[in-house]
Amino acid sequence: MSSIKNQDKTTDTRLIGEEPMEYTQPKEIGAEGEELVHIDASFEPLIPKFLTNRKKEVVTMQAALAAQDYETVRTVAHGMKGAGGSYGFDRITDMAAVVEQAAKTGDASTIERDLPALGSYLDRVKVVYE
């Protein structure tokens, strides 16, 4: 499988409260539109369950949002933010941080927009072990 490195960076700037939040991360796109993430091979046994758990957390946050339970959304997003960085998934960290901030302020429209994007990312991500 060949991959194409996209030299463009994704920059997303949103206002949360009074502070702008910006993240920039290069994307590497695989042959079928997957987003490639390079992870240390020592993590290989852990990654499938890690990604499965993150997908379950998206479902949990969707249910909490439907119930207007912003505290659950915030708590789950906060955990996801930390876990993403620990395993080398910086985009998970960045996206979860936006959802967490939105939940803190009860900003349902931002959560409704960004939570599906997080779920979509989890469906598209392809891990390359190095």
C-alpha positions in Angstrom: 0.0 0.0 0.0 1.4 3.3 -1.0 0.9 6.5 0.9 1.0 10.1 -0.1 2.3 12.7 2.3 0.2 15.8 2.3 2.5 18.7 2.9 -0.3 21.0 3.9 -1.1 21.5 7.5 -4.5 21.6 9.0 -5.1 24.7 11.1 -8.3 25.1 13.0 -8.9 28.2 15.0 -12.0 28.5 17.2 -13.1 30.8 19.9 -13.8 29.1 23.1 -14.8 31.5 25.8 -12.5 34.4 25.2 -9.4 32.5 24.2 -8.6 31.4 20.6 -7.7 27.7 20.4 -5.5 26.7 17.5 -3.8 23.5 16.5 -1.7 22.7 13.6 -0.7 19.2 12.7 0.6 17.8 9.4 -1.6 15.2 7.8 -0.4 12.0 6.1 -3.0 10.5 3.9 -3.0 6.9 2.8 -4.1 5.4 -0.5 -7.8 5.2 0.5 -8.1 8.4 2.4 -7.0 7.1 5.7 -5.1 9.4 8.0 -1.8 7.7 8.8 -0.4 7.8 12.3 3.1 6.6 13.0 3.3 4.8 16.4 6.2 3.0 18.1 6.0 -0.7 17.4 6.1 -1.5 21.2 2.5 -0.1 21.4 1.2 -2.5 18.7 -0.5 -4.9 21.2 -2.3 -2.0 22.8 -3.5 0.1 19.9 -6.6 -2.0 18.7 -8.2 -1.9 22.1 -7.2 1.8 22.6 -9.0 2.7 19.4 -12.0 0.6 20.2 -12.3 2.3 23.6 -12.1 5.7 22.0 -14.9 4.8 19.6 -17.0 3.7 22.6 -16.3 7.0 24.3 -17.6 8.9 21.3 -20.9 6.9 21.6 -21.0 7.7 25.3 -20.5 11.4 24.6 -23.2 11.4 21.9 -25.6 9.9 24.4 -24.6 12.4 27.1 -25.0 15.3 24.7 -28.5 14.0 23.8 -29.4 14.1 27.5 -27.7 17.6 27.8 -25.3 16.0 30.3 -22.3 18.3 29.6 -20.4 17.1 32.7 -20.2 13.6 31.3 -19.2 14.9 27.9 -16.5 17.1 29.5 -15.2 14.2 31.7 -15.0 11.7 28.8 -13.4 14.3 26.5 -10.9 15.2 29.1 -9.8 11.5 29.5 -9.7 11.1 25.7 -7.5 14.2 25.5 -4.9 12.7 27.8 -5.1 9.2 26.4 -4.6 10.5 22.8 -1.3 12.2 23.7 -0.1 9.3 25.7 -0.4 6.9 22.8 0.9 9.3 20.1 -2.5 10.3 18.6 -2.1 14.1 18.7 -5.2 14.7 16.6 -7.4 12.8 19.2 -5.9 15.1 21.9 -6.6 18.3 19.9 -10.1 17.3 18.9 -11.1 16.1 22.4 -9.7 19.4 23.8 -12.2 21.3 21.7 -15.1 19.1 22.8 -14.0 19.4 26.4 -13.9 23.2 26.3 -17.3 23.3 24.6 -18.8 21.0 27.3 -17.4 23.3 30.0 -19.5 26.2 28.6 -22.5 24.1 27.5 -21.8 24.9 23.8 -23.9 22.2 22.2 -23.5 23.4 18.7 -19.7 23.0 18.8 -20.0 19.6 20.3 -22.6 18.6 17.7 -20.2 19.7 15.0 -16.9 18.3 16.4 -18.0 15.0 18.0 -18.9 13.4 14.6 -15.6 14.7 13.2 -13.8 12.9 16.1 -15.7 9.7 15.4 -15.0 10.0 11.7 -11.3 10.5 12.4 -11.3 7.3 14.5 -12.9 5.4 11.6 -10.3 6.7 9.1 -7.1 6.5 11.1 -4.6 3.9 10.1 -1.7 3.0 12.3 1.8 2.5 10.9 4.1 0.8 13.4 7.8 1.8 13.4 
